[in-house]
């Protein structure tokens, strides 16, 4: 990869993204201070200081090639400077040429032009009137000098007025960096519990693991580990490889047989170029095309039939898969920090994600708590009953992504009354001790891309994957709270038999009515940030 960087009045960072271990950087500056024309000494020193900073920002293992008009004469001969230049310069060294040599010494680089013995005509880079000199140079890191086989001036070619083209031949042995394989965690195939035979086998094996007992142990850690181990043995685990969305999903045995016969006919025709063999091969080619067309049509018909009969779930799954296929996944490998600088290393990217979510989830806004008008209610809390657990378990949907404990809701539904008994006892212990199991405190936060810059953390949406058992506990508590808490009619989100689209529709109707009556209507739209519980609601309503 070649990275071209223009050095302006201020330093510019070297941003590069490559799948190779090394890269080639070419730096230039289209300003008078680059070639020292009409510049004071202070300006010249500032330029070399800027170039030093740019060079120091590039890792030492990277290839760097600098091509520039320095307007300096490094001179012929290399006495005392053998480590940075050869003998084949032009004329005497001047002050600007000494600055080039000093820079090469500081940065452990070589002046490539001076290492190759050429006729003077092929060393002169600047020619104007009677002046013939060498002011354009190519510099490279000392360790990469062995990769350069030639460097000369192309006579008759000019890239700028009075300047000649300098050509450098460099052979790069670039080792491609091995991509780190994306490791996907192996997951227990809990979805098999939809089948009654798998569910029955799971219950039997779990009973055997518990020593023939029907009742689950009271201890959460013991019960959870036994359930996970039994699930892995009975249901199996996934391969841990990413499922590929192959374009040949319509492939079948008829297509395979037709293609195999076509290949054999092609070999036969290659060995014996007769008209009969040619016609046979052409006929099989046409047959393969017909078989492929039939297979595709049949596969699409089955797909559309399945989408019609099984509803929206498969349709949305297909749409999500097509959306993922059309995205450039390579862009997510880099991310910007809070100052807009691009981070490329895996460690820095992970550190940025950690920093972002810590700020999003844990930072609190300093504000005064409003306590007036709040009544303190202290009363005896009844124990959780089995019918409450049973009702909450029935209301929750199956097939959702599991949390860190790897125990989905399907397990408790499969175990029936034994699960209800265990969960009721567990929830009552949590209620009395006011302490939940440690596994419930951990969450997984996968990220999903929203609109906007792919390199900005704020344009990704994180979703907390929590323990299903803890969510079941929350459902039980929520059902109790809804009986004693009054929620205003204007609340549409997270309310039964209500939808936010109803509120949007009502607002649109209101706006249309006011527009028809030619009356003014004042509306305020408040966009709350992602972490809803961090919003200072009192101040927000006070401002409105």
BELBEL-V185956 format. One record per residue. SS is DSSP state (H for helix, E for strand, C for the rest). PHI is phi in whole degrees, 0 to 359 (none if undefined). PSI is psi in whole degrees, 0 to 359 (none if undefined). Layout:
SS/PHI/PSI, SS/PHI/PSI
This chain:
C/none/135, E/254/123, E/251/119, E/259/124, E/235/125, E/264/128, C/271/118, C/264/196, C/296/328, C/253/160, C/293/143, C/242/134, C/291/151, C/269/105, C/256/126, C/215/147, C/225/121, C/209/151, C/266/10, E/254/155, C/288/334, C/230/158, C/218/162, E/252/124, E/248/131, E/240/122, E/247/142, E/209/166, C/212/119, C/268/59, C/222/159, H/297/329, H/289/346, H/291/316, H/260/10, C/65/21, C/280/119, C/67/22, C/256/147, C/285/164, H/300/324, H/297/319, H/294/319, H/297/315, H/294/326, H/295/319, H/300/312, H/294/329, H/293/319, H/296/317, H/295/324, H/299/317, H/295/320, H/297/316, H/296/320, H/291/338, H/280/347, C/268/130, C/304/147, C/295/337, C/280/354, C/274/143, E/286/136, E/227/128, E/236/125, E/249/124, E/240/124, E/201/157, E/266/98, C/272/351, C/54/34, C/234/152, C/253/111, C/285/341, C/87/168, C/268/139, C/92/159, C/222/29, C/300/122, C/86/348, C/234/31, C/299/334, C/283/347, C/237/352, E/204/162, C/265/194, C/267/350, C/257/65, C/264/199, C/225/133, C/62/196, C/270/154, C/284/140, C/244/185, H/297/316, H/294/323, H/296/324, H/295/325, H/295/324, H/296/315, H/296/318, H/297/320, H/298/317, H/299/322, H/293/318, H/295/321, C/261/9, C/58/52, E/237/170, E/235/146, E/273/102, H/296/321, H/307/327, H/275/0, H/266/349, C/245/124, C/284/114, C/227/163, C/297/154, H/302/328, H/299/330, H/265/7, C/248/336, C/286/121, C/258/346, E/228/127, E/219/119, E/210/117, C/61/239, C/264/3, E/269/131, E/222/116, E/207/179, C/240/110, C/234/345, E/261/127, E/229/155, E/243/127, E/242/144, E/219/166, E/295/146, H/299/324, H/290/343, H/258/4, H/297/328, H/293/342, H/277/351, E/263/122, E/260/343, E/195/150, E/206/124, E/203/170, E/264/134, E/271/110, C/290/135, C/95/346, C/254/134, C/229/136, C/257/344, E/211/165, C/300/125, C/72/357, E/255/147, C/254/156, E/285/130, E/257/125, E/247/133, E/235/128, E/258/116, E/231/127, C/261/116, C/261/125, C/259/87, C/266/124, C/268/123, E/288/131, C/286/132, C/290/128, C/288/138, C/286/129, C/291/137, C/283/111, C/274/124, C/254/129, C/296/134, C/289/130, C/244/145, E/292/139, C/277/67, H/295/338, H/297/343, H/292/344, H/292/352, H/295/331, C/276/133, H/296/324, H/294/322, H/292/322, H/295/318, H/293/318, H/296/322, H/296/318, H/297/319, H/294/314, H/294/324, H/293/321, H/296/320, H/295/320, H/295/334, C/268/12, C/77/29, C/88/359, C/280/147, C/269/329, C/278/136, C/283/150, C/298/151, C/290/330, C/287/127, H/295/313, H/301/316, H/295/312, H/298/316, H/297/317, H/293/320, H/295/319, H/295/315, H/297/316, H/295/318, H/295/320, H/298/319, H/295/321, H/287/318, H/277/314, H/265/339, C/84/173, E/235/158, C/288/165, C/287/338, C/86/4, C/258/146, C/291/132, C/286/124, C/271/139, C/269/85, C/287/146, C/286/343, C/261/36, C/293/345, C/271/359, C/300/143, C/216/179, H/292/325, H/298/318, H/295/319, H/298/315, H/295/318, H/297/318, H/293/323, H/295/318, H/295/323, H/296/320, H/296/318, H/295/321, H/295/324, H/295/317, H/297/319, H/297/318, H/292/323, H/296/325, H/280/326, C/224/99, C/279/68, C/257/162, H/293/326, H/296/315, H/294/325, H/294/315, H/296/323, H/297/317, H/294/317, H/297/321, H/296/318, H/292/328, H/299/314, H/295/323, H/294/321, H/298/317, H/299/320, H/294/317, H/296/319, H/296/317, H/297/317, H/296/318, H/296/318, H/296/317, H/297/318, H/295/317, H/295/318, H/293/322, H/299/317, H/296/321, H/297/313, H/294/323, H/296/318, H/295/321, H/293/326, H/289/324, H/272/325, H/265/359, C/85/204, H/285/336, H/300/310, H/292/327, H/295/315, H/292/325, H/296/318, H/296/318, H/296/320, H/295/320, H/295/317, H/296/324, H/294/319, H/294/322, H/295/331, C/271/1, C/263/150, C/271/97, H/291/343, H/295/333, H/289/340, H/282/353, H/287/343, C/239/152, E/214/156, E/265/144, C/278/184, C/294/339, C/266/2, C/90/3, C/280/140, E/278/128, E/259/133, C/244/332, C/284/149, H/298/321, H/295/315, H/292/325, H/294/315, H/296/321, H/296/323, H/293/318, H/297/318, H/298/315, H/298/318, H/296/313, H/287/330, H/296/318, H/293/322, H/288/318, H/267/329, H/253/339, C/286/133, C/251/146, C/274/131, C/284/120, C/202/157, C/282/138, C/277/134, C/268/114, C/247/351, C/291/142, C/80/9, C/261/123, C/266/130, C/276/124, C/245/118, C/236/120, C/207/166, C/290/134, C/260/124, C/290/154, C/293/152, C/287/133, C/261/161, H/296/323, H/294/330, H/294/316, H/295/318, H/297/319, H/292/317, H/295/322, H/295/323, H/289/326, H/286/333, C/281/145, C/274/147, C/266/170, C/83/13, C/274/160, C/295/136, C/279/160, C/269/196, C/296/334, C/282/348, C/59/38, C/234/107, C/276/171, H/294/332, H/301/330, H/298/312, H/292/324, H/293/324, H/292/322, H/281/347, C/65/229, H/294/330, H/298/322, H/290/320, H/298/318, H/297/315, H/295/315, H/293/322, H/298/316, H/295/318, H/296/315, H/295/324, H/292/324, H/293/320, H/296/320, H/295/319, H/284/318, H/275/343, C/59/30, C/224/132, C/260/161, C/302/146, H/298/328, H/299/332, H/286/343, H/279/346, C/265/145, C/224/154, E/257/139, E/235/83, E/288/153, E/246/145, E/230/139, E/283/131, C/258/194, C/287/159, C/109/193, C/297/126, C/289/345, C/262/7, C/253/126, H/300/326, H/292/346, H/267/11, E/247/146, E/250/123, E/266/139, E/240/127, E/280/123, E/259/106, C/255/169, C/299/131, H/296/326, H/294/322, H/293/322, H/294/326, H/295/318, H/300/320, H/294/324, H/296/320, H/296/314, H/294/320, H/297/320, H/299/323, H/290/319, H/294/323, H/295/338, H/285/335, H/246/348, C/256/130, C/266/128, C/247/133, C/295/159, C/294/335, C/284/354, C/279/118, C/249/329, C/285/140, C/58/38, C/237/140, C/293/141, C/61/23, C/227/157, C/217/150, H/295/334, H/295/332, H/296/318, H/294/320, H/296/319, H/296/317, H/297/321, H/294/321, H/294/319, H/297/318, H/299/317, H/295/320, H/294/321, H/297/315, H/294/324, H/294/319, H/297/323, C/275/2, C/54/46, C/243/152, C/280/143, C/225/123, C/264/122, C/235/146, C/234/127, C/251/120, C/250/119, C/261/104, C/280/148, C/288/176, C/299/311, C/279/92, H/299/324, H/287/351, H/273/351, C/286/126, C/286/90, H/296/322, H/299/315, H/293/324, H/296/312, H/291/325, H/296/322, H/293/319, C/296/none
